[in-house]
């Protein structure tokens, strides 16, 4: 086992682009809402403000989730994985939902027989 | 909205390393067990065999999860996100757990005041 596994030191392992993966999960239903990316700034802002910040890879800028749409995420708890390169945000999702399509979650299609089938998330 | 959002066509968007992100979630408890990566081979093997395959970035090889440890993941359902660059595997985790540390989940520490606190996952 490496040091990162068993330590209480917070040593986030950013990749060569300076990013870690961030999963947003509904704090009550445990539904996974989205997967996004965080740089050090986004992680710090999230921990300090209690609202989710990500790094937008397409816009190459700090992204305060919901700042324009209203779909902010109130962060209840943040947990990190064994090698400290991924986090889960347990959030209360405000407004219509996490997805830019207006859906509660970005994961709304199932892969079946090499095609996608739209599903209803409970 | 882009085509990837609303289509029933399965058009996985691999990154420049040929990878998409894969979240493994317990199919019953909805606990997130791990975050890993898949190349096209791993995705195909997973869909065809019903067991989770990933791409090991550290070993740079196809990784049949649990092939040596016994901690295989029986895949019940695979869902994909809006831009088709991340999937969730709903799995039945065999053996001791998903994490190489022997824990059920790789996410066993909470970030609190810039330190990590070990948590008990229910």
gemmi code that builds the backbone of each chain (N, CA, C; Angstrom):
import gemmi

chains = {
    "A": [
        ("UNK", (0.839, -1.202, 0.000), (0.000, 0.000, 0.000), (0.870, 1.247, 0.000)),
        ("UNK", (0.417, 2.220, -0.685), (1.173, 3.466, -0.748), (0.699, 4.391, 0.370)),
        ("UNK", (1.464, 5.393, 0.617), (1.154, 6.386, 1.643), (-0.234, 7.012, 1.453)),
        ("UNK", (-0.572, 7.301, 0.219), (-1.844, 7.972, -0.053), (-3.047, 7.193, 0.480)),
        ("UNK", (-2.906, 5.881, 0.563), (-4.021, 4.997, 0.942), (-4.463, 5.125, 2.384)),
        ("UNK", (-3.501, 5.242, 3.281), (-3.803, 5.085, 4.707), (-3.530, 6.349, 5.515)),
        ("UNK", (-3.179, 7.402, 4.841), (-2.845, 8.623, 5.562), (-4.080, 9.461, 5.877)),
        ("UNK", (-3.948, 10.319, 6.877), (-4.978, 11.334, 7.114), (-4.552, 12.669, 6.501)),
        ("UNK", (-3.411, 12.644, 5.839), (-2.969, 13.852, 5.125), (-3.750, 13.989, 3.831)),
        ("UNK", (-4.206, 15.189, 3.572), (-4.940, 15.482, 2.348), (-3.918, 15.849, 1.274)),
        ("UNK", (-3.704, 14.892, 0.352), (-2.669, 15.045, -0.678), (-3.265, 14.777, -2.052)),
        ("UNK", (-4.190, 15.630, -2.505), (-4.865, 15.338, -3.773), (-3.865, 15.171, -4.908)),
        ("UNK", (-4.101, 14.131, -5.694), (-3.168, 13.780, -6.769), (-3.728, 14.296, -8.097)),
        ("UNK", (-3.378, 15.525, -8.418), (-3.842, 16.109, -9.668), (-3.091, 15.476, -10.843)),
        ("UNK", (-3.788, 15.280, -11.943), (-3.131, 14.691, -13.125), (-2.271, 15.738, -13.830)),
        ("UNK", (-1.722, 15.375, -14.965), (-0.787, 16.293, -15.637), (-1.470, 17.561, -16.144)),
        ("UNK", (-2.823, 17.517, -16.204), (-3.562, 18.731, -16.530), (-3.991, 19.499, -15.277)),
        ("UNK", (-3.558, 18.994, -14.112), (-3.891, 19.673, -12.866), (-5.295, 19.373, -12.368)),
        ("UNK", (-5.845, 18.222, -12.749), (-7.245, 17.925, -12.446), (-7.426, 16.617, -11.669)),
        ("UNK", (-8.484, 16.576, -10.869), (-8.983, 15.318, -10.324), (-10.443, 15.162, -10.743)),
        ("UNK", (-10.909, 13.926, -10.735), (-12.299, 13.643, -11.105), (-13.196, 13.911, -9.911)),
        ("UNK", (-14.398, 14.430, -10.177), (-15.359, 14.731, -9.111), (-16.729, 14.187, -9.508)),
        ("UNK", (-17.221, 13.289, -8.672), (-18.554, 12.713, -8.865), (-19.511, 13.469, -7.950)),
        ("UNK", (-20.620, 13.955, -8.490), (-21.649, 14.551, -7.635), (-22.763, 13.536, -7.449)),
        ("UNK", (-23.062, 13.271, -6.174), (-24.050, 12.247, -5.847), (-25.111, 12.894, -4.956)),
        ("UNK", (-26.370, 12.628, -5.230), (-27.430, 13.186, -4.386), (-27.267, 12.666, -2.974)),
        ("UNK", (-27.261, 13.574, -2.006), (-26.930, 13.182, -0.629), (-28.009, 12.313, 0.001)),
        ("UNK", (-29.224, 12.356, -0.556), (-30.293, 11.520, -0.001), (-30.510, 10.252, -0.826)),
        ("UNK", (-30.771, 10.411, -2.110), (-31.103, 9.237, -2.934), (-29.871, 8.444, -3.363)),
        ("UNK", (-28.696, 9.056, -3.226), (-27.440, 8.459, -3.692), (-27.350, 8.315, -5.219)),
        ("UNK", (-28.298, 8.902, -5.931), (-28.187, 8.904, -7.389), (-26.955, 9.702, -7.806)),
        ("UNK", (-26.180, 9.155, -8.739), (-25.061, 9.912, -9.297), (-25.626, 10.924, -10.290)),
        ("UNK", (-25.291, 12.182, -10.081), (-25.864, 13.262, -10.883), (-24.990, 13.619, -12.075)),
        ("UNK", (-23.678, 13.622, -11.873), (-22.759, 14.037, -12.934), (-21.336, 13.654, -12.556)),
        ("UNK", (-20.485, 13.653, -13.554), (-19.051, 13.515, -13.330), (-18.390, 14.734, -13.953)),
        ("UNK", (-17.557, 15.416, -13.189), (-16.882, 16.602, -13.713), (-15.447, 16.610, -13.208)),
        ("UNK", (-14.778, 17.734, -13.374), (-13.361, 17.824, -13.055), (-13.097, 19.010, -12.152)),
        ("UNK", (-12.105, 18.879, -11.327), (-11.715, 19.970, -10.438), (-10.222, 20.198, -10.527)),
        ("UNK", (-9.840, 21.459, -10.600), (-8.437, 21.800, -10.358), (-8.317, 22.225, -8.885)),
        ("UNK", (-7.153, 22.643, -8.500), (-6.945, 22.963, -7.089), (-7.864, 24.108, -6.639)),
        ("UNK", (-8.009, 25.120, -7.486), (-8.894, 26.244, -7.167), (-10.332, 25.782, -6.935)),
        ("UNK", (-10.809, 24.937, -7.835), (-12.193, 24.462, -7.741), (-12.400, 23.685, -6.444)),
        ("UNK", (-11.426, 22.858, -6.116), (-11.508, 22.074, -4.880), (-11.507, 23.003, -3.658)),
        ("UNK", (-10.622, 23.968, -3.666), (-10.561, 24.920, -2.544), (-11.848, 25.724, -2.401)),
        ("UNK", (-12.348, 26.227, -3.527), (-13.578, 27.026, -3.491), (-14.748, 26.190, -2.964)),
        ("UNK", (-14.798, 24.940, -3.406), (-15.872, 24.035, -2.965), (-15.808, 23.813, -1.464)),
        ("UNK", (-14.595, 23.549, -0.965), (-14.448, 23.275, 0.465), (-14.734, 24.531, 1.299)),
        ("UNK", (-14.385, 25.682, 0.758), (-14.539, 26.915, 1.533), (-15.957, 27.475, 1.507)),
        ("UNK", (-16.626, 27.335, 0.359), (-17.943, 27.971, 0.218), (-19.097, 27.014, 0.498)),
        ("UNK", (-18.840, 25.698, 0.385), (-19.942, 24.740, 0.560), (-20.842, 24.644, -0.657)),
        ("UNK", (-20.402, 25.220, -1.777), (-21.105, 25.025, -3.043), (-20.116, 24.452, -4.056)),
        ("UNK", (-20.634, 23.684, -5.017), (-19.751, 22.964, -5.943), (-19.160, 23.885, -7.002)),
        ("UNK", (-17.853, 23.844, -7.101), (-17.094, 24.485, -8.175), (-16.364, 23.391, -8.941)),
        ("UNK", (-16.331, 23.524, -10.255), (-15.586, 22.581, -11.084), (-14.661, 23.365, -11.996)),
        ("UNK", (-13.846, 22.614, -12.751), (-13.057, 23.211, -13.805), (-13.707, 22.832, -15.127)),
        ("UNK", (-14.110, 23.813, -15.876), (-14.693, 23.527, -17.183), (-13.577, 23.281, -18.193)),
        ("UNK", (-13.485, 22.045, -18.647), (-12.448, 21.722, -19.637), (-12.756, 22.359, -20.986)),
        ("UNK", (-14.054, 22.499, -21.322), (-14.379, 23.090, -22.624), (-14.126, 24.597, -22.618)),
        ("UNK", (-14.481, 25.251, -21.520), (-14.284, 26.709, -21.467), (-12.952, 27.088, -20.842)),
        ("UNK", (-12.264, 26.092, -20.255), (-10.977, 26.343, -19.587), (-11.090, 27.461, -18.566)),
        ("UNK", (-12.102, 27.289, -17.687), (-12.258, 28.282, -16.626), (-12.934, 27.679, -15.410)),
        ("UNK", (-12.733, 28.327, -14.283), (-13.394, 27.927, -13.045), (-14.897, 28.063, -13.249)),
        ("UNK", (-15.635, 27.062, -12.786), (-17.063, 26.966, -13.081), (-17.822, 26.809, -11.768)),
        ("UNK", (-18.495, 27.871, -11.356), (-19.359, 27.792, -10.184), (-20.681, 27.216, -10.667)),
        ("UNK", (-20.859, 25.948, -10.445), (-22.028, 25.213, -10.954), (-23.326, 25.906, -10.537)),
        ("UNK", (-24.129, 26.265, -11.508), (-25.426, 26.872, -11.216), (-25.404, 28.376, -11.067)),
        ("UNK", (-24.230, 28.990, -11.190), (-24.136, 30.439, -10.972), (-25.042, 31.195, -11.942)),
        ("UNK", (-25.152, 30.707, -13.162), (-26.042, 31.374, -14.119), (-27.411, 30.685, -14.200)),
        ("UNK", (-27.441, 29.366, -14.107), (-28.698, 28.622, -14.287), (-29.532, 28.532, -13.013)),
        ("UNK", (-28.886, 28.734, -11.880), (-29.589, 28.532, -10.612), (-29.463, 27.115, -10.070)),
        ("UNK", (-28.923, 26.215, -10.890), (-28.808, 24.806, -10.486), (-27.552, 24.587, -9.646)),
        ("UNK", (-27.467, 25.345, -8.559), (-26.297, 25.192, -7.686), (-26.389, 23.886, -6.909)),
        ("UNK", (-25.252, 23.475, -6.394), (-25.174, 22.251, -5.596), (-24.629, 22.605, -4.214)),
        ("UNK", (-25.457, 22.380, -3.211), (-25.043, 22.585, -1.816), (-24.300, 21.324, -1.377)),
        ("UNK", (-23.063, 21.504, -0.971), (-22.206, 20.353, -0.686), (-22.310, 19.973, 0.795)),
        ("UNK", (-22.756, 18.756, 1.039), (-22.966, 18.267, 2.406), (-21.728, 17.556, 2.944)),
        ("UNK", (-20.969, 16.921, 2.053), (-19.849, 16.075, 2.488), (-18.983, 15.805, 1.271)),
        ("UNK", (-17.679, 15.726, 1.458), (-16.776, 15.372, 0.359), (-15.909, 14.204, 0.815)),
        ("UNK", (-15.888, 13.148, 0.032), (-15.036, 12.010, 0.357), (-14.067, 11.762, -0.796)),
        ("UNK", (-12.970, 11.121, -0.477), (-11.877, 10.981, -1.451), (-11.472, 9.515, -1.528)),
        ("UNK", (-10.915, 9.117, -2.662), (-10.626, 7.689, -2.842), (-9.199, 7.341, -2.408)),
        ("UNK", (-8.891, 6.050, -2.504), (-7.647, 5.519, -1.942), (-6.411, 6.245, -2.465)),
        ("UNK", (-6.341, 6.473, -3.759), (-5.136, 7.125, -4.289), (-5.288, 8.641, -4.441)),
        ("UNK", (-6.370, 9.159, -3.904), (-6.591, 10.610, -3.800), (-6.592, 11.327, -5.150)),
        ("UNK", (-7.130, 10.636, -6.171), (-7.286, 11.328, -7.448), (-8.748, 11.432, -7.890)),
        ("UNK", (-9.670, 11.139, -6.964), (-11.097, 11.283, -7.270), (-11.843, 11.600, -5.978)),
        ("UNK", (-12.855, 12.450, -6.094), (-13.680, 12.791, -4.936), (-15.150, 12.568, -5.276)),
        ("UNK", (-15.930, 12.372, -4.233), (-17.389, 12.372, -4.369), (-17.928, 13.532, -3.546)),
        ("UNK", (-18.746, 14.361, -4.185), (-19.468, 15.409, -3.474), (-20.884, 14.900, -3.214)),
        ("UNK", (-21.276, 14.851, -1.952), (-22.669, 14.571, -1.645), (-23.387, 15.908, -1.619)),
        ("UNK", (-24.330, 16.077, -2.513), (-24.916, 17.399, -2.710), (-26.433, 17.402, -2.600)),
        ("UNK", (-26.921, 18.596, -2.307), (-28.342, 18.891, -2.469), (-28.433, 19.705, -3.754)),
        ("UNK", (-29.052, 19.127, -4.767), (-29.123, 19.788, -6.074), (-30.284, 20.767, -6.105)),
        ("UNK", (-30.000, 22.011, -6.420), (-31.050, 23.028, -6.504), (-31.589, 23.115, -7.927)),
        ("UNK", (-32.744, 23.749, -8.067), (-33.362, 24.035, -9.354), (-33.720, 22.745, -10.082)),
        ("UNK", (-33.661, 22.762, -11.412), (-34.228, 21.656, -12.189), (-33.385, 20.393, -12.164)),
        ("UNK", (-32.090, 20.545, -12.003), (-31.289, 19.337, -12.015), (-29.855, 19.607, -12.366)),
        ("UNK", (-29.060, 18.546, -12.350), (-27.627, 18.695, -12.562), (-27.259, 18.836, -14.035)),
        ("UNK", (-28.053, 18.256, -14.906), (-27.646, 18.162, -16.322), (-28.038, 19.410, -17.101)),
        ("UNK", (-27.192, 19.786, -18.043), (-27.481, 20.954, -18.877), (-28.700, 20.721, -19.773)),
        ("UNK", (-29.130, 19.454, -19.903), (-30.331, 19.158, -20.697), (-31.601, 19.416, -19.894)),
        ("UNK", (-31.430, 19.726, -18.591), (-32.588, 19.963, -17.735), (-32.986, 18.740, -16.933)),
        ("UNK", (-32.320, 17.629, -17.189), (-32.638, 16.410, -16.440), (-31.962, 16.414, -15.070)),
        ("UNK", (-32.541, 15.643, -14.135), (-31.953, 15.583, -12.792), (-30.508, 15.080, -12.818)),
        ("UNK", (-30.221, 14.092, -13.621), (-28.889, 13.499, -13.709), (-28.430, 13.495, -15.157)),
        ("UNK", (-27.105, 13.545, -15.347), (-26.552, 13.424, -16.693), (-26.632, 11.990, -17.224)),
        ("UNK", (-26.881, 11.052, -16.323), (-26.897, 9.631, -16.717), (-28.339, 9.190, -16.918)),
        ("UNK", (-28.849, 9.334, -18.131), (-30.269, 9.071, -18.396), (-30.488, 8.081, -19.531)),
        ("UNK", (-29.391, 7.451, -19.965), (-29.523, 6.449, -21.029), (-28.744, 5.188, -20.676)),
        ("UNK", (-29.353, 4.060, -20.965), (-28.715, 2.774, -20.712), (-28.126, 2.235, -22.014)),
        ("UNK", (-26.955, 1.639, -21.911), (-26.356, 0.988, -23.084), (-26.906, -0.434, -23.171)),
        ("UNK", (-27.532, -0.721, -24.297), (-28.151, -2.047, -24.497), (-27.954, -2.448, -25.942)),
        ("UNK", (-27.347, -3.599, -26.164), (-27.157, -4.095, -27.532), (-26.545, -3.031, -28.440)),
        ("UNK", (-25.544, -2.350, -27.899), (-24.807, -1.365, -28.683), (-25.633, -0.141, -29.107)),
        ("UNK", (-26.735, 0.071, -28.392), (-27.535, 1.273, -28.605), (-27.865, 1.889, -27.254)),
        ("UNK", (-28.391, 3.090, -27.273), (-28.782, 3.747, -26.031), (-30.305, 3.760, -25.891)),
        ("UNK", (-30.752, 3.478, -24.689), (-32.175, 3.471, -24.395), (-32.417, 4.494, -23.280)),
        ("UNK", (-33.312, 5.415, -23.508), (-33.609, 6.422, -22.488), (-34.305, 5.753, -21.306)),
        ("UNK", (-33.872, 6.126, -20.107), (-34.453, 5.517, -18.916), (-35.095, 6.595, -18.057)),
        ("UNK", (-36.024, 6.175, -17.222), (-36.546, 7.080, -16.202), (-35.784, 6.822, -14.927)),
        ("UNK", (-35.089, 7.843, -14.449), (-34.482, 7.703, -13.127), (-35.570, 7.915, -12.092)),
        ("UNK", (-35.601, 6.970, -11.165), (-36.591, 7.154, -10.087), (-36.197, 8.380, -9.271)),
    ],
    "B": [
        ("UNK", (-28.001, 22.032, -27.644), (-27.646, 20.648, -27.321), (-26.935, 20.001, -28.499)),
        ("UNK", (-25.978, 19.195, -28.163), (-25.243, 18.510, -29.221), (-25.917, 17.186, -29.502)),
        ("UNK", (-25.532, 16.605, -30.596), (-26.072, 15.317, -31.023), (-25.913, 14.240, -29.946)),
        ("UNK", (-24.768, 14.232, -29.285), (-24.487, 13.189, -28.295), (-25.533, 13.136, -27.186)),
        ("UNK", (-26.161, 14.283, -26.912), (-27.090, 14.399, -25.781), (-28.379, 13.618, -25.942)),
        ("UNK", (-28.921, 13.662, -27.158), (-30.300, 13.191, -27.340), (-30.412, 11.998, -28.278)),
        ("UNK", (-29.286, 11.484, -28.685), (-29.320, 10.385, -29.638), (-29.468, 9.033, -28.939)),
        ("UNK", (-29.942, 8.052, -29.683), (-29.900, 6.673, -29.200), (-28.681, 5.950, -29.780)),
        ("UNK", (-27.894, 6.681, -30.551), (-26.650, 6.095, -31.070), (-25.608, 6.049, -29.973)),
        ("UNK", (-24.942, 4.941, -29.872), (-23.884, 4.754, -28.885), (-22.578, 5.245, -29.507)),
        ("UNK", (-22.149, 6.436, -29.054), (-20.989, 7.108, -29.645), (-20.017, 7.518, -28.541)),
        ("UNK", (-19.421, 6.534, -27.838), (-18.567, 6.890, -26.699), (-17.452, 7.836, -27.122)),
        ("UNK", (-17.263, 8.863, -26.299), (-16.302, 9.918, -26.631), (-15.024, 9.660, -25.837)),
        ("UNK", (-14.123, 8.898, -26.423), (-12.865, 8.602, -25.758), (-11.972, 9.838, -25.795)),
        ("UNK", (-11.211, 10.048, -24.723), (-10.323, 11.210, -24.690), (-9.069, 10.942, -25.526)),
        ("UNK", (-8.136, 11.862, -25.460), (-6.967, 11.727, -26.345), (-6.097, 10.523, -25.968)),
        ("UNK", (-6.323, 9.981, -24.758), (-5.652, 8.737, -24.379), (-6.503, 7.508, -24.703)),
        ("UNK", (-7.643, 7.747, -25.341), (-8.508, 6.634, -25.716), (-9.340, 6.099, -24.570)),
        ("UNK", (-9.623, 6.948, -23.579), (-10.291, 6.481, -22.362), (-11.587, 7.233, -22.060)),
        ("UNK", (-12.506, 6.539, -21.405), (-13.635, 7.195, -20.757), (-13.615, 6.820, -19.275)),
        ("UNK", (-14.259, 7.650, -18.461), (-14.328, 7.389, -17.026), (-15.438, 6.386, -16.743)),
        ("UNK", (-15.199, 5.512, -15.769), (-16.194, 4.496, -15.403), (-16.362, 4.471, -13.890)),
        ("UNK", (-17.574, 4.735, -13.458), (-17.927, 4.687, -12.039), (-18.580, 3.338, -11.771)),
        ("UNK", (-18.108, 2.616, -10.761), (-18.792, 1.383, -10.355), (-19.627, 1.685, -9.123)),
        ("UNK", (-20.909, 1.362, -9.222), (-21.848, 1.672, -8.145), (-22.544, 0.375, -7.745)),
        ("UNK", (-22.667, 0.133, -6.464), (-23.364, -1.074, -6.009), (-24.808, -1.032, -6.500)),
        ("UNK", (-25.255, -2.090, -7.135), (-26.567, -2.057, -7.790), (-27.705, -2.011, -6.780)),
        ("UNK", (-27.432, -2.399, -5.543), (-28.489, -2.354, -4.534), (-28.377, -1.119, -3.631)),
        ("UNK", (-27.227, -0.949, -2.993), (-27.089, 0.147, -2.029), (-26.835, 1.495, -2.700)),
        ("UNK", (-26.446, 1.461, -3.964), (-26.062, 2.663, -4.718), (-24.773, 3.314, -4.211)),
        ("UNK", (-24.074, 2.648, -3.314), (-22.773, 3.168, -2.894), (-21.814, 3.164, -4.091)),
        ("UNK", (-21.080, 4.265, -4.247), (-20.051, 4.297, -5.283), (-18.841, 3.526, -4.766)),
        ("UNK", (-18.403, 2.557, -5.532), (-17.337, 1.660, -5.088), (-15.966, 2.131, -5.555)),
        ("UNK", (-15.894, 2.630, -6.780), (-14.604, 3.037, -7.334), (-14.833, 3.872, -8.586)),
        ("UNK", (-13.780, 4.568, -8.970), (-13.754, 5.247, -10.268), (-12.544, 4.727, -11.017)),
        ("UNK", (-12.758, 4.263, -12.243), (-11.643, 3.748, -13.034), (-11.808, 4.202, -14.475)),
        ("UNK", (-11.035, 3.628, -15.358), (-11.001, 4.064, -16.747), (-11.220, 2.892, -17.672)),
        ("UNK", (-11.799, 3.172, -18.819), (-12.020, 2.142, -19.820), (-11.553, 2.635, -21.174)),
        ("UNK", (-10.855, 1.766, -21.879), (-10.650, 2.025, -23.308), (-11.734, 1.258, -24.079)),
        ("UNK", (-11.657, 1.290, -25.379), (-12.710, 0.659, -26.171), (-12.777, -0.846, -25.900)),
        ("UNK", (-11.613, -1.486, -25.786), (-11.568, -2.925, -25.490), (-12.250, -3.252, -24.169)),
        ("UNK", (-11.926, -2.459, -23.134), (-12.493, -2.701, -21.804), (-14.011, -2.564, -21.836)),
        ("UNK", (-14.482, -1.553, -22.549), (-15.924, -1.331, -22.668), (-16.581, -2.496, -23.409)),
        ("UNK", (-15.976, -2.916, -24.493), (-16.533, -4.037, -25.256), (-16.544, -5.326, -24.438)),
        ("UNK", (-15.445, -5.608, -23.751), (-15.364, -6.838, -22.949), (-16.413, -6.819, -21.843)),
        ("UNK", (-16.585, -5.649, -21.236), (-17.574, -5.511, -20.170), (-18.980, -5.791, -20.691)),
        ("UNK", (-19.298, -5.196, -21.837), (-20.645, -5.358, -22.384), (-20.874, -6.803, -22.840)),
        ("UNK", (-19.820, -7.439, -23.325), (-19.991, -8.791, -23.870), (-20.003, -9.879, -22.805)),
        ("UNK", (-19.176, -9.677, -21.747), (-19.040, -10.744, -20.752), (-19.929, -10.543, -19.532)),
        ("UNK", (-20.364, -9.302, -19.295), (-21.149, -9.048, -18.089), (-20.305, -8.964, -16.831)),
        ("UNK", (-18.976, -8.881, -17.002), (-18.088, -8.617, -15.866), (-17.267, -7.372, -16.184)),
        ("UNK", (-16.865, -6.651, -15.134), (-16.210, -5.365, -15.346), (-14.756, -5.532, -15.790)),
        ("UNK", (-14.424, -4.893, -16.884), (-13.055, -4.745, -17.377), (-12.721, -3.265, -17.386)),
        ("UNK", (-11.513, -2.930, -16.992), (-11.050, -1.545, -17.044), (-9.725, -1.497, -17.777)),
        ("UNK", (-9.264, -0.268, -17.986), (-7.916, -0.073, -18.498), (-7.051, 0.395, -17.332)),
        ("UNK", (-6.018, -0.377, -17.021), (-5.123, 0.023, -15.948), (-4.140, 1.049, -16.484)),
        ("UNK", (-4.258, 2.283, -15.982), (-3.343, 3.335, -16.446), (-1.943, 3.104, -15.906)),
        ("UNK", (-1.833, 2.540, -14.702), (-0.495, 2.311, -14.128), (0.211, 1.158, -14.847)),
        ("UNK", (-0.519, 0.098, -15.143), (0.109, -1.057, -15.806), (-0.002, -0.983, -17.324)),
        ("UNK", (-0.829, -0.028, -17.804), (-1.053, 0.104, -19.247), (-1.491, -1.214, -19.867)),
        ("UNK", (-2.518, -1.813, -19.243), (-3.048, -3.054, -19.813), (-4.517, -3.233, -19.474)),
        ("UNK", (-5.163, -4.079, -20.259), (-6.556, -4.421, -19.999), (-6.616, -5.130, -18.650)),
        ("UNK", (-7.593, -4.777, -17.830), (-7.656, -5.222, -16.449), (-9.032, -5.843, -16.208)),
        ("UNK", (-9.045, -7.163, -16.111), (-10.275, -7.853, -15.739), (-10.358, -7.801, -14.225)),
        ("UNK", (-11.157, -6.874, -13.744), (-11.265, -6.619, -12.299), (-11.579, -7.910, -11.541)),
        ("UNK", (-10.713, -8.249, -10.583), (-10.961, -9.423, -9.755), (-10.442, -10.735, -10.314)),
        ("UNK", (-9.828, -10.688, -11.486), (-9.361, -11.932, -12.124), (-8.360, -12.646, -11.224)),
        ("UNK", (-7.520, -11.889, -10.527), (-6.563, -12.537, -9.619), (-7.058, -12.534, -8.177)),
        ("UNK", (-7.741, -11.472, -7.752), (-8.148, -11.347, -6.342), (-9.474, -12.050, -6.040)),
        ("UNK", (-10.243, -12.315, -7.066), (-11.588, -12.855, -6.844), (-12.646, -11.775, -6.699)),
        ("UNK", (-12.220, -10.527, -6.594), (-13.168, -9.423, -6.400), (-13.756, -8.958, -7.729)),
        ("UNK", (-14.371, -9.915, -8.425), (-14.969, -9.558, -9.716), (-16.243, -8.751, -9.494)),
        ("UNK", (-16.648, -8.061, -10.552), (-17.868, -7.257, -10.505), (-18.831, -7.768, -11.580)),
        ("UNK", (-19.967, -8.267, -11.139), (-21.011, -8.709, -12.067), (-21.811, -7.479, -12.466)),
        ("UNK", (-21.840, -7.210, -13.751), (-22.439, -5.963, -14.241), (-23.918, -6.165, -14.550)),
        ("UNK", (-24.746, -5.407, -13.845), (-26.199, -5.542, -13.997), (-26.757, -4.588, -15.048)),
        ("UNK", (-26.097, -3.423, -15.172), (-26.637, -2.373, -16.048), (-25.529, -1.370, -16.284)),
        ("UNK", (-25.473, -0.794, -17.467), (-24.495, 0.254, -17.758), (-25.241, 1.457, -18.305)),
        ("UNK", (-25.007, 2.623, -17.694), (-25.636, 3.845, -18.183), (-24.542, 4.849, -18.544)),
        ("UNK", (-24.885, 5.781, -19.411), (-23.884, 6.703, -19.978), (-24.380, 8.129, -19.830)),
        ("UNK", (-23.454, 9.062, -19.784), (-23.871, 10.446, -19.523), (-24.131, 11.226, -20.807)),
        ("UNK", (-24.555, 12.467, -20.629), (-25.032, 13.288, -21.741), (-24.024, 13.398, -22.875)),
        ("UNK", (-22.768, 13.650, -22.538), (-21.788, 13.810, -23.617), (-21.018, 12.518, -23.920)),
        ("UNK", (-21.485, 11.428, -23.339), (-20.964, 10.097, -23.653), (-19.464, 9.931, -23.399)),
        ("UNK", (-18.983, 10.596, -22.332), (-17.577, 10.361, -21.968), (-17.431, 9.780, -20.557)),
        ("UNK", (-18.550, 9.312, -19.995), (-18.504, 8.657, -18.681), (-19.638, 7.645, -18.589)),
        ("UNK", (-19.357, 6.530, -17.939), (-20.384, 5.503, -17.744), (-20.477, 5.151, -16.260)),
        ("UNK", (-21.613, 4.624, -15.882), (-21.781, 4.028, -14.551), (-22.096, 2.557, -14.748)),
        ("UNK", (-21.336, 1.709, -14.078), (-21.643, 0.285, -14.037), (-22.374, 0.002, -12.733)),
        ("UNK", (-23.561, -0.531, -12.815), (-24.236, -1.018, -11.615), (-23.811, -2.462, -11.441)),
        ("UNK", (-23.124, -2.732, -10.327), (-22.486, -4.037, -10.184), (-22.868, -4.744, -8.888)),
        ("UNK", (-22.703, -6.047, -8.954), (-22.702, -6.866, -7.745), (-21.234, -7.175, -7.480)),
        ("UNK", (-20.727, -6.629, -6.381), (-19.306, -6.782, -6.065), (-19.072, -8.110, -5.346)),
        ("UNK", (-18.195, -8.925, -5.880), (-17.886, -10.213, -5.259), (-16.706, -10.071, -4.306)),
        ("UNK", (-16.543, -11.059, -3.462), (-15.394, -11.139, -2.545), (-15.399, -9.986, -1.550)),
        ("UNK", (-14.227, -9.565, -1.119), (-14.150, -8.641, 0.009), (-14.557, -7.211, -0.327)),
        ("UNK", (-14.374, -6.796, -1.566), (-14.743, -5.424, -1.890), (-14.030, -4.927, -3.123)),
        ("UNK", (-14.347, -3.689, -3.478), (-13.811, -3.123, -4.717), (-12.380, -2.613, -4.557)),
        ("UNK", (-12.034, -2.186, -3.351), (-10.760, -1.478, -3.171), (-9.601, -2.444, -2.957)),
        ("UNK", (-8.450, -2.074, -3.471), (-7.258, -2.913, -3.305), (-6.802, -2.964, -1.842)),
        ("UNK", (-7.339, -2.044, -1.006), (-7.010, -2.067, 0.430), (-7.860, -3.109, 1.171)),
        ("UNK", (-8.814, -3.717, 0.452), (-9.683, -4.699, 1.084), (-11.000, -4.107, 1.549)),
        ("UNK", (-11.139, -2.804, 1.408), (-12.386, -2.157, 1.820), (-13.463, -2.314, 0.740)),
        ("UNK", (-14.732, -2.224, 1.150), (-15.816, -2.353, 0.174), (-15.733, -1.301, -0.934)),
        ("UNK", (-15.406, -0.070, -0.550), (-15.337, 1.039, -1.507), (-13.981, 1.720, -1.400)),
        ("UNK", (-13.530, 2.316, -2.492), (-12.296, 3.103, -2.468), (-12.489, 4.439, -1.749)),
        ("UNK", (-13.724, 4.827, -1.537), (-14.015, 6.131, -0.929), (-14.311, 5.925, 0.556)),
        ("UNK", (-13.302, 5.972, 1.392), (-13.456, 5.654, 2.808), (-12.932, 6.768, 3.723)),
        ("UNK", (-12.630, 7.918, 3.149), (-12.162, 9.042, 3.956), (-12.871, 10.324, 3.547)),
        ("UNK", (-13.229, 11.075, 4.548), (-13.891, 12.356, 4.310), (-12.875, 13.483, 4.435)),
        ("UNK", (-13.001, 14.479, 3.570), (-12.151, 15.668, 3.673), (-12.811, 16.642, 4.640)),
        ("UNK", (-12.077, 16.977, 5.689), (-12.601, 17.873, 6.729), (-11.479, 18.769, 7.205)),
        ("UNK", (-11.671, 20.059, 7.122), (-10.651, 21.010, 7.591), (-9.265, 20.691, 7.036)),
        ("UNK", (-9.249, 20.375, 5.754), (-7.985, 20.125, 5.060), (-7.247, 18.873, 5.544)),
        ("UNK", (-7.963, 17.994, 6.192), (-7.413, 16.691, 6.584), (-8.407, 15.603, 6.192)),
        ("UNK", (-7.942, 14.368, 6.275), (-8.828, 13.241, 5.962), (-9.227, 12.519, 7.238)),
        ("UNK", (-10.506, 12.169, 7.290), (-11.051, 11.446, 8.434), (-11.617, 10.126, 7.912)),
        ("UNK", (-11.179, 9.025, 8.490), (-11.693, 7.724, 8.059), (-13.156, 7.601, 8.462)),
        ("UNK", (-13.948, 7.091, 7.536), (-15.381, 6.951, 7.808), (-15.771, 5.490, 7.706)),
        ("UNK", (-16.888, 5.148, 8.345), (-17.472, 3.832, 8.153), (-18.565, 3.978, 7.104)),
        ("UNK", (-18.391, 3.271, 5.997), (-19.490, 3.240, 5.044), (-20.521, 2.253, 5.574)),
        ("UNK", (-21.757, 2.713, 5.584), (-22.797, 1.765, 6.009), (-22.905, 0.652, 4.960)),
    ],
}
model = gemmi.Model(1)
for chain_id, residues in chains.items():
    chain = gemmi.Chain(chain_id)
    for i, (resn, *xyz) in enumerate(residues, 1):
        res = gemmi.Residue()
        res.name, res.seqid = resn, gemmi.SeqId(i, " ")
        for name, pos in zip(("N", "CA", "C"), xyz):
            atom = gemmi.Atom()
            atom.name, atom.element = name, gemmi.Element(name[0])
            atom.pos, atom.b_iso = gemmi.Position(*pos), 0.0
            res.add_atom(atom)
        chain.add_residue(res)
    model.add_chain(chain)
structure = gemmi.Structure()
structure.add_model(model)
structure.setup_entities()
